[in-house]
Structures are given as structure tokens and as C-alpha cells.
Amino acid sequence: MSDTNSTGKAPQKFGKARLFIGLTVALALGAAGFLTVHSGLLFSGVGALRATGAEARNVTFLPLDPITITLQDGERTRHLRFAASLEVERSAMNAVTRLMPRILDVLNSYLSALEPETLAAPGTLLRLRAQMLRRVRIVAGEDDVRDLLITEFVLN
């Protein structure tokens, strides 16, 4: 059998020039994407994670008491152990500390309402963190709490 198709012509082979052009275009697009994200033109929230020296000195971390929650999974009982810290402005540290029982109550209520299957799903920790931070900010104030840092999340 020969390498001819139904028209009788030999099949065309890709030349080195086409391969080189494809690699060059891919490299250029990759570099442009990196520079766009790195400069903050796209996904500017990523650049907000970098704190200057002055900003880093104006925050403190308040550890939350660890929470252990019993979850019912059909006939099976599971436990969730959760611990976190709040990134708080130094000027608001006393106000947030006074609200700590209410913050723990909100987090405990939220985590108790979750289904065990939801906790085991991929990407759940990011969604949970965002939801918990939103709830903490409602209680403590939007500007006082900068972030919620999960230090322990064990489901057994």
C-alpha cells in the first residue's frame, strides 16, 4: 500500500516553519497573559495580597477558639474540627475581641448546617472560607476584619 489518498496525491507534511510559528505564538500569548495578570490589569485582587511594610504592621491576628462540630451522615456520625485566625486592623482589635462570642456562634451555626458530603467535595474550603468571612464581617464590621485564615479543618 502506498501513501496516497483517493485523489492520488501524497499527503502534505507539516514543515518546521509551521511548528516554529505555533510555538512562537504560544510563547507570546503566555508572556502577554503573565504580564497582564502580574501588572494588575486583570485579577487585581491577587495584587492586594501583597502587603507593604506599613500595612503589615497595622494588622494583627486573633486566633479563634477551636470548634468541634458533630455531623450526622445517615447512620454515621462524623466530627469536624475547625480552627482559624482573623486578620484584624490593630485599631479594631479590642472591638473584634469583644465580639468573639458572637463570631464563634455565627461560625458554629454555619458549619453545623452543612452536609458532610458538601465538606468532602473538591474546592469546598475556598467557598466555605468566603462564606465564613462574609458572616464574620457582618458581625464585626466590614473594615475591621481583613481576612479569615483557616488553620485547621479536619473531617473524620
Number of C-alpha atoms within 10 A of each C-alpha: 3 6 8 10 9 6 6 9 9 11 9 6 6 8 8 9 9 10 10 11 11 12 12 12 11 12 12 12 12 12 11 12 12 12 13 14 14 14 11 13 10 14 12 13 9 11 14 10 8 10 10 9 8 8 10 11 11 11 19 18 18 18 17 20 13 15 17 17 16 15 19 14 11 8 6 7 11 14 14 18 14 20 16 19 18 22 18 23 20 16 12 16 18 12 13 23 16 11 13 19 12 15 21 16 12 17 17 16 12 14 21 16 9 13 12 21 8 12 17 11 9 8 10 11 15 11 10 17 16 13 14 20 20 16 17 25 18 13 16 20 15 13 10 20 26 17 18 22 17 17 12 14 15 11 16 10
